[in-house]
Structures are given as structure tokens and as C-alpha cells.
Amino acid sequence: MTTGVHGQGGSPKTQVKISDNQYGVLVSDFVKSGSTASVTVGAGRLKPNVDYVFHTSAYAKDSGLHETSWSPWARFRVTMPVDLTLPNPNASAQNPDRSAQPYTDTMAPPSPWKTTAGPSHDRSVAPGTFGTRCTTSSNGVKVCGKAEPYDGRNFTLHRGTGAQAKAAAQSSLVSGCDPANPRAGLWTTRFEECSSFTMAWEASLNDVPVGTVKALVVNERQLDPKSGNITERINVTDVDVPATIPAFTLDAPKIDCEPSGNCGVQNVSGWTGAAAWVPGDHHSVSADASYLWGPTLTGPSTTKPQVMKLGVAVALQGNPKIPGKTVQTTPAVFMDVAGGDLENGGASDQIRCDNTKIINKVPTIGCVFHNYVSTYTFNAAKYLQASSHAWLIQHKLANHPGSKADSKPLYFLPDGDISGNRTVICPPDGRRPTATPAPSTARRTRS
């Protein structure tokens, strides 16, 4: 067998000596006709991660005849196992700051996590859409409220068009969220969220359009990793009232937290400033709200740990005034849970709360954004074996669990699934595993 480094056109560009004889080739032992012959190339003859080619020529021992030509060149590549020679650990190396999670608009892909849906409410929209809701009065006035995520292009901002336009809402509730210069879409950390929506209230009289009031809503949410308290700030900015509608007002926001037996709205404030606009007025207002998940409600208890996903719907009732007609009230809902199904119909920004506990410890309550992809950075200098093991799993397993580059996050593993998952990985009779654990699942805490 003759070997060479792979070159253009499939032929070798240089010959590689794979033996110390004068020809630098290897000769196999004799085998029966029709059998496969093989040779072993000694260590150090070939370099790892290099493409080579080889060809062969046969010799018949019985007749003493040689083949007059060589076989076509065949290409192969030398791969070597991963070198796990580790340096000495640094026992004094500081742990990375794992609380500083990145602000992102990329949510986790669908997870295998299961939950029990809450009570079914009147929800008729799919996740990520918000449906149109209409009311019609007896004198022919119809108002339809609708909402959609702000994408940075589907709304005209009114900046610097008068003194009132500069009257911003309250200071931001969460970091990285600026109601005066909103980001498009949904942005979140593990405990904070900033999202933007466009609102529209379309008014018509006897089915003839009168005008549409538009506004931009920037919503902020803040969760508590050490309690079931959830706070929210709703900023209504850049309200645009057409000349055909003399005035427009907003009622206080209405909030529905599901499932109702486990999540309760605690408070909804009035608007800061006047929630009334006329054509040419674009000032901003905001309102604060709070709700609670915890053992004080009917669901979870300290004696029975519980994990639950929450869905929240926020409705803004807009009242456009039409001369000589009654003022109508129509809600535009910009967050929703479809069909009351929190697992299959929930929005991407669902909240997961639990009061699970560490063994022999008092249960602790806390909440996170369920679909946020949190990151864990190993202290590789101090814990070399652990970080190397994680690297191998991420890079060498076919499903790349826990790999950010491959978008394969680990998911929260509920208590009921832990024993089953452990049985698959470590069978009690000591045999090798015969099944595959649930994909990309791991125990994940709130810290």
C-alpha cells in the first residue's frame, strides 16, 4: 500500500513513508482469494486531522503474478481522541458572576416540560397574536380594539413634536428598558422583561369608518427569585388621535393572572398623569400592577412542593369620543393565554414559579421567566474535571445538550421525573443503560 497527503483532483501531492523499507510502503500478510487484506500503520507515521489518500496493488502468491496497475486513490482522514490532559487546578480561582445574565430577545425552543393547565377562560387567540375585540352600541357606534407586537416598523414614533411629547412615563422599572426609545419585540433576563406592542382602537359609525386611535405600549415585568411577588409597569406612549375623533381616554388596565386559583392580582394603580388625549397630543402615561403566586393562595403549600406556569393577560379599554354619540369602551388585549392551556397555548413570556426545596431545607418560593435561556459559566480554572465533562457532552453527543452554539438548552426537570430519569442513566441492577434519557433535561434552580 502506498500513501500520500491528499492533493487536488484526488491524487497525492506528496508521498508519505509508512514503513522503513526502501519503498516506504506496507505489505500485508497473504489472505485467501476474496478476503480482505489489511495493514497497520505505526504510531507517528500519520498526523491527526490531515486528509490522506492511498492505493493498493495485489500479488498472487501461487502464480507469482503482480497486478500491472494500482487501484484508484482512496481518501481518508486521521482523527484522534480528545486530549484530556488537564493542568493543575487553581483552588483560589474566583467563581464567575452567574447573576449577570444577558439581556436577550431569543427564547428557548419548545421544551418537554409538562404541567397541568389552569381553569379555562374565554381565550380565542393563538400564542403571539392578540385577536380583535369589538363592541357595538345601540346607536350604531362600533369600536374594535386590537394589538400586535411592535417590530420597529409598524408604528410611527412622535419624538420632539411639542412640549407634551417630552413628558415621559415614570422611570423604568427594569434595567435595559427605555419606554422613550423602545426595543422591538420581547427582551428579557431571567427575572426582568421589556416588551413592546402597538395598539389600535378603530371607530366606525353605521359601518362607516370614523378614525383609528393608535398608541405604543411598553410593558415591564420584574420577578422575585425569593418570593412569589411579581410587579409590572405598563407604559402607554406616543398616543396618536386623528382629527376626526375629538378626544380619547383610557380606563385603568385590567389584568388577569392564570390559573386564578394559584395566581392573584394584588393591585392595579391608576394612570400617572391624565389618561386623556386630543389630536396632536402624544404625551405618555404609566400604571403599576402587582400580583402574587404563593402558599397564601389556594394552590401551592409548604408541605407539598409545586411547580406551576403562569399566564397573564392585560386589557386596555379605549374610549374614542364621536360627536353626538356615546363613548364606547373596548378592550385591546396585548398578552394572552389561548384556551386557558398554559402549556400549549401560553405566550413565550410565561412565568414559572415553584416552592421546591433542597433536602432537609425549608421550601423557598421564587419565579423566573420559563422560556429564558439562562447561562451557567463553569469555573474552569478551579473545577477542571467538571468543566471538561460538560464540554465533552456538549460537543461529542449527537444532541449537544446544554450547548448555546447549537441552541440546545437544558430544561427544568420536575420532581416527579427525577427518579425515572435517574433509573435510565443508572439502572439499579448495575447494567449499562438500554434507554435514552429525556432530551436536554436537567435540574435547574432559580439562582
HUTAJO-V253025 format. One record per helix or strand of 2 or more residues. SS is the DSSP state (@ for helix, = for strand). FROM is the first residue (numbers start at 1). LEN is the number of residues. If there is no record, write none. Layout:
{{SS & FROM & LEN} {SS & FROM & LEN}}
//
This chain:
{{= & 2 & 5} {@ & 8 & 3} {= & 12 & 5} {= & 51 & 5} {= & 59 & 2} {= & 65 & 2} {= & 74 & 4} {= & 132 & 5} {= & 141 & 9} {@ & 163 & 4} {@ & 179 & 3} {= & 186 & 3} {= & 192 & 14} {= & 208 & 16} {= & 229 & 12} {= & 248 & 3} {= & 254 & 5} {= & 263 & 6} {= & 276 & 2} {= & 285 & 9} {= & 307 & 14} {= & 330 & 6} {@ & 338 & 3} {= & 351 & 4} {= & 366 & 4} {@ & 384 & 13} {= & 411 & 2} {@ & 415 & 11} {= & 441 & 2}}
//
